[in-house]
């Protein structure tokens, strides 16, 4: 139980929690590839005009107020979804105020929100910025109308450009754009066109490139099999990945994580919390928390989530959940850390998980050094294991599978 765990951990051995994720589950419709915990509200009613959204905002605020403060003021906050831009500026402001009141908020905090084209206007976006938002991530996914329709996206290419014009009218410190490769019927020429459009016509500070994953219970999962037409072959998706790396790095973006590129100074600070396996609060339906050496996930439907919040408040922030086993923490640290360009500090692994852990991991990775997928780098008296770019990143699942087999 969260409160009962507080005296168990020695303060010097617990990393302070200073990040929060807030899940906003509402979408106008469900995209055909999506298996996230969402609630569809349609195209007409959202913001303060939606009872569902207003009720949810109150539940989020109640959950935040009932959560014990076990860290420093928040340095990063991320509103993900779903489509958080279905919230009004006032609703977003209320949630941010609740976070600040309960945990404190650093004056230098990165506060991000995911937005979809066609779901916000100029006044709404300015209201977000006035509330404290200083980074937005827009889910464009593709610049071809036929691909957007194949994915079940609720926006059009025209919506993308209208939203870009709105973003250009405000003083927004950081702007990220998302694209998806490996879509049904997608060609290499279309992918190159999307990359060129993003770099030359929009030039955001940050670009996320996601390879389509076919999830079993989604619409795509019912009709498509990975690598089988009309999905691109594995060889073609690998070409798309290499094209991304070549085009974006040539344009001045640093490939700092398997799926993410940023101009200098614009890496996503919040997402680095996940990749470095650091603690964070989670709030909202389906959200996961990682605090005090334990990880737990909230219910994935609104009805179950509301019942959970009521019980949580009655219990004064006490939650029954198991502590993450130490060996599982090691595997999570490797799985997440190797996603980053700088890789994993083998010396710190030995300090955290046992004197010979770094050496064991290095031995497991040696075969992949010969294949050119892994390299070992000495930095400031520490040894790091890094996946090479792009080939090591491309074959990261093979490397990770070997680590899981050898270390469990």
N, C-alpha and C positions, 0 to 999 in steps of 0.2 A: 504494500500500500504506500502511496506516494509520501504521505506525511510520516509514516512509520519508518521509511527508508532514510529520512534525513539524518538521524544520528549514526547510522551504520557506516556511512562513507566519511573518510577523513577528508577535510576540506582541501588539503594540498593535493589529494589524489583525484579530485573531481573537477572537471573542466566546467567553468561557469557558463550557464545558459544565457545567451544574449541574442537569440534569434527566434522568430515566430512565423509559422505558416498558417494562413487562414484560408480555408476552402470555401469557395462560393459555388454551389453545385448547379446553379440555374443555367439553362441553355434554351435557345429558341427551338432547336431540334437536336437530335443526337446524330453526330457524324457517323458514317458507316464503319469507320475503323475504331471508334471510341468504346473503351470498356471502363472509363472512369465512373465514379459514383456521382451521377448527375440527376437533375430533375428537369424535365422539359416543360416550359411555360408558354411556348408559342411565340408568334411574332408581334402580338399587339400589346400585351400587358406586362410591364415590368417596372422596376424602380418602386417608388412609393405608391404606385397605382396597383401593385400586386400584393394581395394579402399574404400569399405564400412567401414572397421575398421579405416582406415586413416582419412576419412571424419568425422567419429564420434569423434575421438580423438581431432580433431580441434574444433568441436562444444563444447565438454566438456571444453576445454581450454578457449574458448570464454565465456562460461557461468560462469566459475570461475572468469575470469577477470572482468565481469560485475556485480558481486555480492558484495554488500557493506560489508566491514569488520566491524562486530559489536561485536567482541570478543577478546580473548587473542590468542596467538599463539596456533596452533593446538596441542592437546595432544594425540589424536587418529585419525587415518584415516583408513577406511575400503573399500577395493575394492571388491565389490560383483557382482554377476551375475545371470544368464549367466555364462560364463566361462572366467574370467579375464586373465587366463593364455594363451588365444589366442592373447593377446597383446605381441608385442616384448618388449625386455628390454628397447629399446630406446623410444618407445611409452609410457611405464609406467613412465620412467624417466621424460619425458616432462610434464606429468600430475602432478607428484609430485612437479616439479619445479614451475608449475603454482600455485599450492596450497601454496607453501612456499612464493612465491612472493606476493600473494594477502593477505594471512592471517598470515604468519609466521609459523614456525614449531619448536616445542620444541625439544631440543636435546635428551630428554627422551621419545619422542613420540612413541607410539605403532602404527606401520603401517602394517596392515594385508592385505593379498590377498587370495581369494579363488582360488584353482587350481584343475584341474581334472587329473587323471592318464592318461598318454599317450599324454599330450598336451605340454610338456616342456622337454628340455634337460638340461644338466649340465651347459652349457654356458648361457642359458637363465635364469635359476634359479640364477646363480651367478650374472648375470646382474641385476636381481630384487633386490638382497641383496645389491649390490653396489648402487642401486638407493635409498635405505633406508628401504626396506622391512625387518622386523625383526620377522614376524609371518606369517605362511601360514596355511590355513585350506583346507585339501584335501578331496574331496567328494568321498569316497570309496563306501559307501552305503551297500555293501555286499561282502563277500568273496566266494560266490558260483556263478559259471559261469551261471548256469541256471536262477538264480534270476536277475543277471545283464541283461541278454537278455530279461527277462520278463518285466523289467522296461524300456527297450529301451535305456539303457546306451551305450555310444559310446566307452567305454573302456572294457577291459577284465581283468580277474584276473591276467594274466601275466603282463599286463600294470601296475597294482597296485604295484607288486613287483619290477618291473624295476624303477618305480618312487620313491619307498622307498629307493632303492639303491642310486639314484641320491641325494635325500635329505640327506642321511647319509654322502655324500661326501663334503657337504658344512657346513660352520659355521652358522647355523640357530638357533637363540636364542629360538624360540618357534614354536612348530609344533602341529597342531590339526588335528583330523581325524573325519569324519562324518560317521555314520551308520544309516540305516533306518529299523525300526521294523514294523511288520504288513503287509508285502508284500504279494502279491498273492502266494499261495502254500508254504509259508514260515512256517517251523516247529520250534518248541521250540528247538530241537536239532541243527538245522542250526543256530538259533540265538545264542545259547550258544557257538557254534563253532566260530562264528564271533567275539563275545566278547572275547573269549579266545585267538584268533589269534591277535586281536588288543592289548591286554594287555601283552601277553607273547612273541610274536614275533616282535612287533613293539614298544610298550611302548611309545606312544606320550605323550607330556606334558598335552594334553587336548583332551577330547573326547566328541563329541556331539551326542546324541541319539535322533532321531526324529521318532515319530510314524506316519505312513503313513496317510495322510489326502486325502480323495477322493474329488477332486474339480469337479464341474459339467461339465465344458467345456473342460476337459482334456480327453485323450484317456481312461484312467482308469475310469473316470466319466461316459463314455458311456457304459462300459461293466460290471462294478462292483458296488455293493452296500455294504456299511460298515457292517461288521459282517456276511456277507453272502458268502458262499463258491464260489470261491476258496480263498477269503480273510479269515484270521483267525477270530475266534469268538472274541467277546469282552472279554470273560474270558481268552482266550489265549493271547491276546495282553496285558492284565493286568499282566499275568504271565511273559511275556517278559519284561515288565517294572520293575517288582519286581526283576527279574533275573539281569537286568542291574544294579540296585541299589546294590544288594548283591555282585555281582562279582567285580564291579568297586570300590566300597568303600573298599572291602577286599583287593584290590590291591593298596590301598593308594590314590585313587582319592576322592576328596571332591565333594559331590553332592551339588553344590552351586546354581543351578538353575534347574527348572523342567527338562530341556532337556540337561543340561551341567554338565560335570565333569572335574575337574582340579587337578593336583598336586599342592601342596602349592606354591603360588607365580605365578601361570600361568593362573589365571582367565582371560577371555577376557575383557580387560578394555573398549573397544569400545562398546561391547554389553551391558555392565552394564550401559552405558549412556542411552540406550533405556529403560531398565528395571527400572531405577530410574527416568524415565520421565524427563530427562534433555534435554536441547536444542542441536540441531546439524544441520549443513548444509547438504543438499542433492544435488547431481549433477547427471545429466544424465537421460536418458529415463525412465520414470516411477518412478523415485526416489522421496522420500518424504523429505521435510525439516520441522523442528520444531524449530522456532526461534521467540523470542519476543512474546510468548504466542499465536502463530498461527501456523497452520499446513497446508501445501499445497503439492499437488502431481503433477508432470509433466506428459505430455502426454505419453501414453504407446506404441506408434508406432514411428518409426524413422522419417517418413515424418512429422507427427504432432509435434514431438519434435524439429526438425530442424526449422520449422516455428515458434515455440514458442521461441527458442533461438534468432532468428532474431528480433522478437518483443521485447524480453527482453533487448537485446543490445540497440535497438533504444530508449527504455524507461529508459535506464541507471539504470537497476536493480530495477525497480518499478514493483510490482506485486499486482494485485487486488485479495484479498482473505479474508474471514471472520476470525475474532479472535475466537479462540476456546472458547466456553462458559465455565464458571467456573465449573458448575456441571459436564460437560463432562470431564474436566481436572481431577476432583476428581475420576471419574470412571476409567479413564485411569491410574491414579496413583495407584489405587487399583489393577486393572487388571494386570499391569506390575510389581508392587512391590511385590505382593504375589507370583510371579514366583520365587523370590529369596529366598534362605534359610533363610536369616535374616528377611525376611518379610517386613512389613510396620510399620513405626514409627507412632503410633496413636497420640502422642503428637504433632508431626509436622503437622499432618493433621488438627488439631485444629488451629494451627497458620496460615496455608495457606488458609483454607476453612471455618473458623468460629469456635467460641469457643466450641461448643458442637459436632463438627463433629467426633472427635475421639470416644466420648462416643456412638454416634449413630452407628458408624461402629462396635464398640465392641458389642453392643447389637444385631446387625444383625448376628454377628458371633458366639454368645454364643451357639446356638443349635449344631453347628458343633464341638465345644469343647467337648461336651458330646459324640459325635460320634468318637472322636479321630482324627479328621481331622484338627483341629485348636488348637494352644496353644498360650497362652499369656505369654510373657517373659519380665521381668524387666531388663534393661541394662542401667547403668549409669544414673539413675533417669528417664529414659524414658520407656514407655511400647510399646512393639512390638507385632503385630499379625503375626503369622507364620503358614504356612501350614506344617503339619507333613510329614515326609519322611519315607516310600513312599506313605502311604495311602492318606494323605491330597493332595499331588501332583496329585495322580491318580484321585481324585474326585474334582479337582480344578474347573472344569466347573460348577459343581453343586453349589459350594460355590459362585462363581462369579455371576451366574445367580440369586441367592438369593439377592446378594448385588445390582445388577442392578434393580431388582424389588422393593426393599425397598427404594432405594435412588433416584429413578427417578419419 
